[in-house]
Each structure stands twice: as C-alpha cells, then as structure tokens.
C-alpha cells in the first residue's frame, strides 16, 4: 500500500509542478495580451486624433480660402475700375 501511495504522491507532485508551469505560462500570456490591448487602445486614439486634426485643418483652410477669394475679388475689381478710369481719361 505504501508503494502505491508513494507512486500517487510522485504523480501528484508532477501534476502540481505541471500546473505551476502552466500557470506561469498563462501569466506571461496575460501580460502579453494586456500589452497588445494597450497598444491597440493608443493606436485607435492617435488614429482618431489624426483624423480630427485633418478635418480641422480642412475647415480652417476653407475659411481662409474664403478670405483669400474675397481679397482677390476686391483686388481684381479695383484693378478693373482703374482700367476703366484710364480708358475714360483716354476718351477725353
């Protein structure tokens, strides 16, 4: 009987050691998974931030473009008025 108990005890120790090894491997996998989740979390944040900055830049560009177009229109109108004034003076 004691020989069977010894065999069972050895098997139990082997089984416990294997469980400890598996537990350690699972802890390492959990650390890796947490790292990957953090990486993807920050990647999503910076990807969204990139799009937000791009949209803001386009909006600011559109607003600025409107003022540039108005300036160009005023400049060409004043230039056309000056040409009309020169033409009228030439007719006299």
Beta strands, then each sheet from edge to edge (+ up, - down):
end
